[in-house]
Amino acid sequence: MSVGEILLERGKITAEHLQAALAARKSPHDRIDRILVQMGFVDEREVLKILGEQMSIDVVDLAEIDIDIELLKKMPSRLIHKRGLIPIAKTEDSLKVATADPYDITAFDELRMLTGHKLKIEPVLASESEIQRIIRQHFGVGGSTVDEMIEDQEEDEDVELLTDSVDENGDLVEMAQEATVVKLVNEILTEAIRDKASDIHIEPYENDLTIRYRIDGVLQNTVVPPQIRRFQAAIISRIKIMCNLNIAEKRLPQDGGFKARIHGREIDFRVSVVPTGYGEGVVLRILDRQSINLSLQQLGMSEDLLSDFESLITRPHGIILVSGPTGSGKTTTLYAALHTIVSDEIKILTIEDPIEYYLDGINQVQTSEKIGLTFARALRSFLRHDPDVILVGEIRDRETAEVAINASLTGHLVFSTLHTNDSVTANTRLLDMNVEPFLVSSSIEGVLAQRLVRTICPHCKEAYEPDRAALPNDFELDSGKKLYRGRGCRECRHIGYKGRIGIFELLMMNTEIRELVVNRASAGQILEAAMKNGLRLLREDGWDKVRAGLTTPQEVLRVAKE
């Protein structure tokens, strides 16, 4: 019986799954079991288990095996990168090798030939994802591609030009379009998507080129081959070509973007290039439309706060502000709010810089400084477009603030963001823009401040007894209660965190706070009045999530001040 038939007999897949895999087969040589795994119909370990039974080969978990690094480095890179063979143990007369493809007999023959037929090759089965993880961990992202580029590169060590030549750009265009450079950049992008990164940082230094991914809001170094520095210019030129930027301009910052299909998903990339001392640095912001969470219930709001916020977003008019630093999830919260209220009965218009995600039933406009389409100008046009709800990407200046306030006072519900540290300083921030106090007090309905904290990885979560003396003074924990932390596993890249959740602080405007704003009261006075009326601070919401076992005290301390 074939592996597909055995999976069907054991109830691991359905007949429909098997038919879909057969239909997706492009050639008779394509393995059905691999197609089933790629389509997500069955777990890879289930397939390995059946293959192991059929061929009498052991199945191992590479995450639980200490890999001999020296033995790994001695293996021919071609067998590791191209054939996916990982040596895991060696004796005087045998070599145990992990593979995901037991049918690749030529790979084992090649290994026997390279060892001079002296060693007995003992294959064991391991998942392809684990094999690729070990290759990336020890050889870097795109390691095989860099090796290939070095092999193909013509060596001329007599003269090495250290300054840019006039003709270099023509050569760079040609080199940036080479298949190996294209493949290397694609591997960097694919790895970022696999790790669910939000940004890719490509940073040149004197003797190095580093690549870092921002995962769950924190930058993490990615292993890359040391020789990648030699292809810095080609990598950056390739990214510029993808964005239709000027590859000859290396003295000025440039911004652009491109769209790519990776693993069947359409993903937008926003690109920023800046000149640094050792070449151009590049940051790519990843906008994955499928990853956006559009449900208010799943953002992490407590029941009481969610109820108050839902009452705000269904009001007929007024301004609702979401505040927080860059990367705190403000846009996601606003999109979730719009997604909650969108219907056939109301007209929603947005002006954004840029449009990060496209939503059905909502008219979205992107600002363009080149042609003078600013937030304020678009807002004025919106008022003649008969909207019910308006979203302004950000209130940056007095003009935008005043137009937004006028829109709210003429019967529109306006959503926007402000860069402030907490909810109470949003009012004083608008006053600092020289907006009249009576306009601010009469238009603002509520301010939601937020941050994002990393959540504990559910796969390696463990309880522990905390050191009470090390806990912050404002954190209360009942005696005998335990906290949770992530031990670190392959699912979370051995960090202990996986995913993020919001912590929130919602200021609901009332008569007392409006009077304080009219009288230009300080943020401290507004905070005191708000806390009397039940305002719960960011850290208090954070501590609730720590006690609930969702995150750690260190995460709350990292994002929220005392």
Buried (B, 14 or more C-beta within 10 A) or exposed (E): EEBBEBBBEEEBBEEEBBEBBEEEEEEEEEBBBBBBBEEEBBEBBBBBBBBBEEEEBEBBEBBEBEBEEEBBEEBEBBBBBBBBBBBBBBEEEEBBBBBBBBEBEEBBEBBBEEEEEEBEBBBBBBBBBBBBBBBBEBBBBBBBBBBBBBEEEEEEEEEEEEEEEEEBBEEBBEBBEBEBBBBBBBBBBBBBBBBBBBBBBBBBEEEEBBBBBBBBBBEEEBBBBEBBBBBBBBBBBBBBBBBEBEBBBBEEEBEBBBEBEBEEEEBBBBBBBEBEEBBBBBBBBBBBEEBBBBEBEEBBBBEEBBEBBBEBBEEEBBBBBBBBEEBBBBBBBBBBBBBBBBEEEEBBBBBBBBBBBEBEEBEBBEBEEEEEBBBBBBBEEBBEEEBBBBBBBBBBEBBBBBBBBBBBBEEBBBBBBBBBBBBBBBBBBBBEBEBEBEBBBBBBBBBBBBBBBBBBBEEBBEEEEBEEEEBEEEBEBEEEEEBBBBBBBBBBBEBBBBBBBBBBBBBBBEEEBBEBBBEEBEBEBBBBBBEEEEBBBBBBBBBBBBBEBBBBBEBBBBBBEE
